[in-house]
Amino acid sequence: MFHLHESGRGYVEELKRISRLLGRVVGQIDVLGAFGSTDADGFARRLAIDWHAAPMDLSEPELLELFDAVCEVRGNQELLEYWVRCLALNTGDDRISDLIFWPEQYFGAGYDGRELNPAEMLEVVLSKRRAEGTQ
């Protein structure tokens, strides 16, 4: 579809086929949104992920494994984004990507400048959750 889009040709039938395969609507807006920000393979990988079906009951060891995987960059960009989304949903911390990638933004003036390991990151979000009184 990227090649068809780039050449100015239509791809309505291709969108219909992909939508049927995925069981959800993929429209021209999806192609327009991805074109120029990813390649055709990245677009396909992103489509293959069901972003609404993230697990919501991960255990602490599973959360730690996700932190490890993200910090060690064990996947492609799309997979890393999905894992960060899973971490955010399971910890209730919508700023989890700041904690991982931009800790100075997460902690603000209280940041001491040291790099946290995955276990320490998990403890930060669990402590925050306990302090807020949520499980």
Number of C-alpha atoms within 10 A of each C-alpha: 18 18 10 11 14 10 9 9 11 13 15 11 9 14 18 15 13 16 15 12 11 14 9 12 14 17 15 15 9 13 16 12 11 16 16 10 9 13 12 15 10 15 19 14 14 18 17 12 14 11 12 7 8 16 11 12 12 16 10 15 11 12 20 19 14 21 22 16 17 24 14 10 12 12 12 11 15 17 17 17 16 17 19 21 20 21 27 17 17 19 22 16 16 14 15 21 18 13 19 19 13 13 20 16 14 16 13 10 8 9 12 10 9 8 12 13 12 20 15 13 19 22 13 14 19 18 12 15 15 11 10 9 8 10 10
